[in-house]
Amino acid sequence: MKLLLLRLSSMGDVLHTLPAVTDLQQARPDLHLHWLVEPAFAPIALLHPGAARVIPFSLRNYKERWRGLAVALRDLRRDLRAEGYDQILDAQGLYKSALLGRLGGAPLWGLDAASAREPGAARLYHRRFPVAWGQSAISRNRQLFAQALDYPLPETPPDYGLQVAATRLRKDTLAQPWKELVQQPFVLGFHGTSRENKEWQEDYWRALAALLRQAGLRLLLPAGNAREAARAQRIAEQTDNVVALPPATLLELAAVIVRADAYVGMDTGLSYLAGALGLAGVTLYGPTARDRFSVAEDHQASLQSLEPCAPCGKSRCPLPEAKNGLILCQQALRPEQVWTALSPLLEQRS
């Protein structure tokens, strides 16, 4: 049987789908899984042994040049139909993913209207499955896959299925500058997010770096865009054990992650990638709820802000202090608190 999976983005969503792919691989070894995903996140799908083929496709590329979209969709339709899929599963629950799924020419299944992120997308499915809100994204994905592919929902803890990939990445020889950067012990700081109200203020990163210095550790800061790169550079200029990393591909970052001692990160995709690759670390949740995303593991700590307003779930802070750049829920997560959570995780790895 050949199945096409649609989980296009974002990085966190793609990572939170991996445990369901592991379940599927174990329950249905007869099934060949192909995965349609945004090109930026295709490297993550490729890391999982359960994906026989990864098909990169981006609707975003055509926002500014929409005249090429019709040709791209025609080519995608031809490619998908040539594969002869038996079934297509949309795990995204959006209009765009459902419409792309329709191109495959096979029965399209997905979440019902009460469960999908965009309820109207359910009208495009041939079969629909209920998956309750109010639980982690990982649990929801595992339930959807089990219903759609007709196997018992596993009671085992989530398994991202990246153990083999992590081992391979550790054995690979690094090119410069990465080879030199990982020679001394370090912690990764995932400071960038898609939402400014999930960020930690710069002086907190400097305070954390000071605590890491006392433990003989450096703080390495990756950046995904110019704004994040500028912030990483500002932090590094004032702290002698902080390194602002050069631009990196996702696979280059993965190779650095598996060589780190730990990470501290916001609610962002790189935090989840690090956790999926087995790295110990601390993830901070201010406006978002940790129960929706985090997984309880011995090497992971999730800190939820205790501010009365948190978690609000809003993409922008509505409080008046936000006009001056103060996000109270994030400010309440103090560097000392993070260090208290991080220290025992570092001791476990030593």
C-alpha positions as CSV (number, residue, x, y, z in Angstrom):
1,M,0.0,0.0,0.0
2,K,1.3,3.5,-0.9
3,L,0.3,6.5,1.3
4,L,0.8,10.2,0.6
5,L,1.1,12.3,3.8
6,L,0.5,16.0,3.8
7,R,2.1,17.9,6.6
8,L,3.5,21.0,5.0
9,S,4.8,23.2,7.8
10,S,5.8,24.6,10.3
11,M,9.0,23.1,11.7
12,G,7.3,22.4,15.0
13,D,4.2,20.9,13.2
14,V,6.5,18.6,11.1
15,L,8.4,17.5,14.2
16,H,5.2,16.8,16.1
17,T,4.2,14.5,13.3
18,L,7.2,12.3,13.6
19,P,6.0,10.1,16.5
20,A,2.9,9.3,14.5
21,V,5.1,8.3,11.5
22,T,7.0,6.0,13.9
23,D,3.7,4.4,15.1
24,L,2.7,3.9,11.4
25,Q,6.0,2.3,10.5
26,Q,5.7,-0.2,13.4
27,A,2.0,-1.0,12.9
28,R,2.0,-1.0,9.1
29,P,5.3,-2.2,7.8
30,D,3.6,-3.1,4.5
31,L,2.9,0.6,3.9
32,H,5.2,2.9,1.8
33,L,4.9,6.5,3.0
34,H,5.6,9.5,0.8
35,W,5.5,13.0,2.4
36,L,4.6,16.3,0.8
37,V,6.2,19.1,2.8
38,E,7.6,22.6,2.5
39,P,11.2,22.5,1.1
40,A,12.5,24.3,4.2
41,F,11.4,21.4,6.4
42,A,12.1,18.5,4.0
43,P,15.4,17.7,5.8
44,I,13.5,16.9,8.9
45,A,11.2,14.4,7.1
46,L,14.2,12.9,5.4
47,L,15.8,12.1,8.8
48,H,13.0,9.7,9.6
49,P,13.4,6.1,8.2
50,G,9.6,5.8,7.8
51,A,9.5,8.2,4.9
52,A,10.3,6.3,1.7
53,R,10.1,9.5,-0.4
54,V,9.9,13.2,0.5
55,I,8.3,15.6,-2.0
56,P,9.2,19.3,-1.4
57,F,6.6,21.7,-2.6
58,S,6.0,25.3,-1.6
59,L,3.0,27.4,-2.2
60,R,4.8,30.3,-0.5
61,N,7.2,30.6,-3.4
62,Y,4.3,31.8,-5.6
63,K,3.0,34.6,-3.5
64,E,5.0,37.1,-5.5
65,R,5.0,35.3,-8.8
66,W,1.6,33.7,-8.9
67,R,1.6,33.3,-12.7
68,G,3.9,30.3,-12.3
69,L,1.6,28.6,-9.8
70,A,-0.6,27.0,-12.4
71,V,2.3,25.3,-14.1
72,A,3.8,24.2,-10.7
73,L,0.4,22.7,-9.7
74,R,0.1,20.9,-13.0
75,D,3.5,19.4,-12.6
76,L,2.8,18.4,-9.0
77,R,-0.5,16.8,-10.1
78,R,1.2,14.8,-12.8
79,D,4.0,13.7,-10.4
80,L,1.6,12.6,-7.6
81,R,-0.8,10.7,-9.9
82,A,2.1,8.9,-11.5
83,E,2.9,7.4,-8.1
84,G,-0.5,5.7,-7.9
85,Y,-1.3,6.3,-4.3
86,D,-3.9,4.1,-2.6
87,Q,-4.7,6.8,0.0
88,I,-3.8,10.4,1.0
89,L,-3.8,11.7,4.5
90,D,-3.9,15.4,5.3
91,A,-2.6,15.9,8.8
92,Q,-2.5,19.7,8.4
93,G,-6.2,20.4,8.4
94,L,-5.9,23.6,6.2
95,Y,-7.6,24.6,2.9
96,K,-4.2,24.7,1.2
97,S,-3.2,21.2,2.3
98,A,-6.6,19.7,1.5
99,L,-6.5,21.3,-2.0
100,L,-3.0,19.9,-2.6
101,G,-4.2,16.5,-1.4
102,R,-6.9,16.6,-4.0
103,L,-4.3,16.7,-6.7
104,G,-3.2,13.2,-5.9
105,G,-6.2,11.4,-7.4
106,A,-6.7,9.0,-4.5
107,P,-9.2,9.0,-1.6
108,L,-8.3,12.0,0.7
109,W,-8.8,11.6,4.4
110,G,-8.4,14.1,7.3
111,L,-9.8,15.6,10.4
112,D,-13.5,16.4,10.8
113,A,-14.8,20.0,10.9
114,A,-14.7,20.0,14.7
115,S,-11.1,18.9,14.8
116,A,-9.4,20.7,11.9
117,R,-7.6,24.0,12.2
118,E,-9.7,25.3,9.3
119,P,-13.1,23.5,9.7
120,G,-14.1,24.2,6.0
121,A,-11.1,22.0,4.8
122,A,-13.0,19.0,6.0
123,R,-15.5,19.4,3.2
124,L,-12.7,18.3,0.8
125,Y,-12.1,15.0,2.5
126,H,-13.6,11.7,1.5
127,R,-13.4,10.4,5.1
128,R,-13.1,12.5,8.3
129,F,-11.9,11.6,11.8
130,P,-12.6,13.2,15.1
131,V,-9.6,14.1,17.3
132,A,-10.3,16.2,20.4
133,W,-8.6,19.5,21.1
134,G,-7.1,20.2,24.5
135,Q,-4.2,17.7,24.2
136,S,-0.7,17.9,22.8
137,A,-0.1,18.1,19.1
138,I,1.8,14.9,19.2
139,S,-1.1,13.0,20.8
140,R,-3.5,14.4,18.2
141,N,-1.3,13.3,15.3
142,R,-1.0,9.8,16.8
143,Q,-4.7,9.5,17.2
144,L,-5.4,10.7,13.6
145,F,-2.9,8.2,12.1
146,A,-4.3,5.3,14.1
147,Q,-7.9,6.0,13.1
148,A,-7.1,6.6,9.4
149,L,-4.8,3.7,9.0
150,D,-6.8,1.3,11.2
151,Y,-4.4,0.2,13.9
152,P,-4.7,0.3,17.7
153,L,-3.4,3.6,19.2
154,P,-0.1,2.7,20.9
155,E,0.2,3.2,24.6
156,T,4.0,3.7,24.4
157,P,5.6,7.1,24.9
158,P,6.1,9.1,21.7
159,D,9.1,8.1,19.7
160,Y,10.4,10.6,17.1
161,G,12.3,7.9,15.3
162,L,15.5,9.9,14.9
163,Q,17.9,7.7,16.9
164,V,19.7,6.3,13.8
165,A,19.8,9.8,12.2
166,A,21.3,11.3,15.4
167,T,24.0,8.6,15.6
168,R,24.9,9.2,11.9
169,L,25.1,12.9,12.4
170,R,27.5,12.5,15.4
171,K,29.8,10.2,13.3
172,D,29.8,12.6,10.3
173,T,33.0,14.7,9.9
174,L,32.2,18.4,10.2
175,A,33.5,21.0,7.8
176,Q,34.7,24.4,9.0
177,P,33.7,26.5,10.8
178,W,31.5,23.9,12.5
179,K,34.4,21.6,13.4
180,E,36.2,24.3,15.3
181,L,33.0,25.6,17.0
182,V,32.1,22.3,18.6
183,Q,35.6,21.6,20.1
184,Q,34.8,23.2,23.5
185,P,31.7,22.4,25.6
186,F,28.7,24.5,24.7
187,V,24.9,25.0,25.2
188,L,22.7,26.1,22.3
189,G,20.4,29.1,22.8
190,F,17.4,29.1,20.5
191,H,16.4,32.7,20.9
192,G,14.5,33.2,17.6
193,T,10.8,32.6,17.1
194,S,8.1,33.5,14.6
195,R,6.4,35.6,17.3
196,E,8.1,38.4,19.2
197,N,6.0,37.9,22.3
198,K,7.6,34.5,22.7
199,E,11.1,35.9,22.9
200,W,13.4,36.3,25.9
201,Q,15.0,39.7,26.4
202,E,18.6,40.1,25.6
203,D,19.9,40.9,29.1
204,Y,18.4,37.5,30.2
205,W,20.5,35.7,27.6
206,R,23.6,37.6,28.9
207,A,22.8,36.6,32.5
208,L,22.4,33.0,31.4
209,A,25.7,33.2,29.6
210,A,27.4,34.4,32.8
211,L,26.0,31.4,34.7
212,L,27.2,29.1,31.9
213,R,30.7,30.7,32.1
214,Q,31.0,29.6,35.7
215,A,30.3,26.1,34.6
216,G,32.9,26.3,31.8
217,L,30.4,26.4,29.0
218,R,29.9,28.6,26.0
219,L,26.5,29.8,24.6
220,L,26.1,29.3,20.9
221,L,23.3,31.3,19.2
222,P,22.0,30.3,15.8
223,A,19.9,32.7,13.7
224,G,17.3,32.1,11.0
225,N,17.0,35.6,9.6
226,A,18.7,39.1,9.7
227,R,16.8,40.2,12.8
228,E,17.8,37.2,14.8
229,A,21.4,37.5,13.5
230,A,21.6,41.1,14.7
231,R,20.3,40.1,18.2
232,A,22.8,37.2,18.5
233,Q,25.6,39.6,17.5
234,R,24.6,42.2,20.1
235,I,24.5,39.5,22.8
236,A,27.9,38.1,21.8
237,E,29.6,41.5,21.6
238,Q,29.0,42.1,25.4
239,T,29.7,38.5,26.6
240,D,33.0,36.7,26.1
241,N,31.6,33.2,26.1
242,V,28.8,33.8,23.6
243,V,29.2,32.9,19.9
244,A,26.8,34.2,17.2
245,L,26.7,31.3,14.7
246,P,27.1,31.9,11.0
247,P,24.2,31.1,8.6
248,A,23.5,27.4,8.6
249,T,21.3,24.9,6.9
250,L,18.9,22.8,8.9
251,L,21.2,19.7,8.6
252,E,24.2,21.7,9.6
253,L,22.4,22.8,12.7
254,A,21.3,19.3,13.4
255,A,24.9,18.2,13.3
256,V,25.8,20.9,15.9
257,I,22.8,20.0,18.0
258,V,23.9,16.3,18.5
259,R,27.3,17.6,19.7
260,A,26.0,20.1,22.3
261,D,25.8,19.6,26.0
262,A,22.2,21.0,26.3
263,Y,20.0,23.7,25.0
264,V,17.8,26.5,26.3
265,G,15.1,27.6,23.9
266,M,11.9,29.4,23.4
267,D,8.7,27.8,22.1
268,T,10.2,27.4,18.7
269,G,11.0,24.7,16.1
270,L,14.7,24.4,16.9
271,S,13.9,23.6,20.5
272,Y,11.7,20.7,19.3
273,L,14.3,19.6,16.8
274,A,16.9,19.4,19.6
275,G,14.5,17.4,21.8
276,A,13.7,15.0,19.0
277,L,17.4,14.4,18.4
278,G,17.8,13.5,22.1
279,L,19.4,16.6,23.4
280,A,18.7,17.6,27.0
281,G,17.3,21.1,27.5
282,V,14.9,23.6,28.8
283,T,12.0,25.1,26.8
284,L,10.3,28.3,28.0
285,Y,6.6,29.0,27.6
286,G,5.1,32.4,28.2
287,P,2.0,33.2,26.0
288,T,1.8,29.6,24.8
289,A,0.8,26.5,26.8
290,R,3.5,23.9,27.3
291,D,0.9,21.1,27.5
292,R,0.0,21.6,23.9
293,F,3.6,21.0,22.6
294,S,5.9,19.5,25.2
295,V,6.6,15.9,25.9
296,A,7.4,14.7,29.4
297,E,10.9,13.2,29.2
298,D,13.7,12.7,31.7
299,H,16.1,14.9,29.7
300,Q,13.6,17.7,29.0
301,A,12.3,20.5,31.3
302,S,9.4,22.8,30.3
303,L,9.0,26.0,32.2
304,Q,5.6,27.7,32.1
305,S,5.4,31.3,33.1
306,L,3.4,31.9,36.3
307,E,2.2,35.3,35.3
308,P,-1.6,35.6,35.9
309,C,-2.1,36.4,32.2
310,A,-0.2,33.3,30.9
311,P,-0.7,31.4,28.8
312,C,-3.0,33.7,26.8
313,G,-2.4,32.0,23.4
314,K,-2.3,35.4,21.7
315,S,0.1,36.2,18.9
316,R,0.6,39.7,20.3
317,C,0.7,40.8,23.9
318,P,-2.4,43.0,24.6
319,L,-0.9,44.5,27.8
320,P,0.2,48.1,27.9
321,E,3.7,47.2,28.9
322,A,4.2,45.5,25.5
323,K,4.3,48.9,23.9
324,N,7.7,49.4,25.6
325,G,8.9,46.0,24.6
326,L,8.2,44.3,27.9
327,I,6.5,40.9,27.6
328,L,5.6,40.2,31.2
329,C,5.0,36.5,30.9
330,Q,8.5,36.0,29.3
331,Q,10.1,38.4,31.8
332,A,8.8,36.3,34.6
333,L,11.0,33.4,33.4
334,R,14.2,34.4,35.1
335,P,17.7,33.2,34.1
336,E,18.2,31.9,37.6
337,Q,15.1,29.7,37.3
338,V,16.3,28.4,33.9
339,W,19.7,27.6,35.4
340,T,18.1,25.7,38.2
341,A,16.2,23.5,35.7
342,L,19.2,23.2,33.4
343,S,21.9,22.3,35.9
344,P,20.7,18.7,36.7
345,L,20.3,18.0,33.0
346,L,23.9,18.9,32.5
347,E,25.0,16.7,35.4
348,Q,23.1,13.8,33.9
349,R,25.2,14.1,30.7
350,S,28.5,14.5,32.4
